């Protein structure tokens, strides 16, 4: 059984000359928000933003935690 449930997402605007993107996550513990964060970037890709969301969320967990991650 998981201690936490994580939802992540990331994306970017591929048609923009600036390559704006964003990455976000929310972490739930016992159906309550434990942590959440979002951040914007430029000159990025959707793949980088998707992976950054997952890595950032996992790094926000206490050591030795178990989590179920939902990502697209």
C-alpha positions in Angstrom: 0.0 0.0 0.0 1.2 3.5 -0.8 1.8 6.2 1.8 1.2 8.9 -0.8 -0.6 9.5 -4.1 1.0 11.8 -6.7 -0.5 13.5 -9.7 1.8 15.1 -12.2 1.6 17.0 -15.5 3.9 19.0 -17.7 3.7 20.6 -21.1 5.0 23.3 -23.4 4.0 25.5 -26.4 5.9 24.0 -29.3 4.8 26.8 -31.7 6.1 29.6 -29.6 9.6 31.1 -30.3 10.2 31.1 -26.5 9.2 27.5 -25.9 7.3 28.3 -22.8 6.5 25.3 -20.6 5.3 24.3 -17.2 5.5 21.5 -14.7 3.3 20.7 -11.8 2.5 18.1 -9.1 0.2 17.5 -6.2 0.9 15.0 -3.5 -1.9 13.5 -1.4 -1.7 11.7 1.9 -4.9 10.3 3.4 -6.9 12.1 0.7 -5.5 15.5 1.9 -3.0 17.7 0.1 0.5 17.1 1.5 2.4 19.2 -1.1 1.9 20.9 -4.4 4.0 22.9 -6.7 4.1 24.4 -10.2 6.7 26.3 -12.1 7.2 27.8 -15.5 10.2 27.6 -17.8 11.3 28.8 -21.2 13.2 27.0 -24.0 12.0 23.6 -22.9 10.1 20.6 -24.3 7.0 18.8 -23.1 9.0 15.6 -22.3 11.3 17.5 -20.0 8.4 19.1 -18.3 6.6 15.8 -17.8 9.7 14.1 -16.3 10.5 17.2 -14.2 7.1 17.0 -12.6 7.6 13.4 -11.5 11.2 13.9 -10.3 10.2 17.0 -8.3 7.3 15.3 -6.7 9.3 12.2 -5.7 12.1 14.5 -4.3 9.4 16.3 -2.1 8.5 13.1 -0.3 10.1 12.1 3.0 12.8 9.4 2.8 11.6 5.8 2.6 8.1 6.8 1.4 6.1 4.7 -0.9 4.0 6.5 -3.6 1.6 5.7 -6.4 2.3 8.1 -9.3 -0.3 9.1 -11.9 1.1 10.8 -15.0 0.1 11.1 -18.6 
